[in-house]
Every structure is written in C-alpha cells, then in structure tokens.
Amino acid sequence: MRELVDLGRVMLAIENYKKTEASIEKAAHVAGVSILKMMDILKEHHVTANVEYEDYLKGLKSLQKLW
C-alpha cells in the first residue's frame, strides 16, 4: 500500500511540473524526494525542463558569483 501512495505522489509531482503548476523544487517536495532525484525521475519519464531563458541566465549569474 505504501508503494502505491509513494507512486501516486511521484505521478502527481510529475503532472504538476508538466503543467508548470510546480517548480522542480516543489515537485520534489510533493514527491518526497531530493531535487536531484526529482530531476532523474523527470528524465526517466521523458519530461522536458520548464526553464525559461531568463531563469537560465539568472542561475548562471548566481553560479558566477559563487566562483
């Protein structure tokens, strides 16, 4: 029974992410997994990233500040 509940949470997280109703962080929280694991799950289900170009640039700038 627990496996079915966990699978349901993962499937809900995937659907929310696909509909852009959840960020990858929120989807991971709903699924009860780490962000890295959520990225793997999305890849396994052939879900493309919901990252806008501006978000990509913002992330790149944040990384540059760290280095």
N, C-alpha and C positions, 0 to 999 in steps of 0.2 A: 504494500500500500504506500509506503514511504517513497518508493521509487517512482510511482505514478504521480505523486504530489510534486516531487522534485522535477520530473519531466514536464509537468504542467507549468511550473514556474519558469522553466527554461523556455518553453514554447511561447508563453506569454511575453517574456522579455524579448524574444526574437521578433515577435509580431509588433510590439510597441516600438522597437528600434526601427523596423522596416517602415512603419507608418510615420516615422520621425516624431513619435509621441514621447520618446525617451532617448536620452543621450546614452552613450556606451557605458558611462558610469552608473546611470540609473538602471539600465538594463541589467548590468552585473549585480546590482543590489537586489533587484527583483528576483533574479535567478539564484541569488545566494552564492555567487562565485566572485573571484577576483576579476579585475578589469582584463588582465592578460588572458585568463581562462575564457572570459566572455568573447574576446577577440578570436580565440581559437574556435569557440562554438559557432560564431557567426561565419567564420571561414569554412568550417565543416558543412554548414547549411547554405553555402554559396550566396551569402548576403553581402552586398557591397557596402562600403563605408558611407555614412551620411556626413561627410566632411566637406564643408564649403571651402572655397579657395581662401577666403578671408580667415577662416578658422585655422587653416594650414599655415598661413603666414604668421598668425598670432602665436601659434605653437612653436614655429621656427624661431621667432624673435625671443620667446621665453627660453628656448634652449641655448640661444646665443648668449643670453645674459648669464646663464649658469656656467658657461665655459669661459 
